[in-house]
Amino acid sequence: MTFNNNKAIYLQMADRLCDDILAGKYKADDRIPSVREYAVMLEVNTNTAVKAYEELARDGVVYNRRGLGYFVDPNAKEQIMQARRETFYREVLPEMFRQMKLLGIDINKVDEKWAEL
């Protein structure tokens, strides 16, 4: 995985696991890779992977079964989607609207482009 400098690596790792959950790679109550497995897979320090998993556990996306590993929370997909929607509305949409205004793009044109997808 290629990391960018705009966000802490452990948060990027957590985002990637969330992407995998949204994509259906991991479903409710599925076991995810162990901290060590994930660290090796992404070529990062194990402590960084621990931080990513702790973040996901704190957010209620995964839970730990002592001695068995981490598993996807049954409500994880909806929680991830809700959090990402809020971020989209708060951060992405205002910038998109600003650009639309600057470029003279009205919502009907955006709707046309959406229909083409």
Buried (B, 14 or more C-beta within 10 A) or exposed (E): EEBEEEEBBBBBBBBBBBEBBBEEEBEEEBEBBBBEEBBEEBEBEEEBBBBBBBBBBEBEBBBEEEEEBBBBBEEBBEBBEEEBEEEEEEEEEEEEEEEBEEEEBEEEEEEEEEEEE
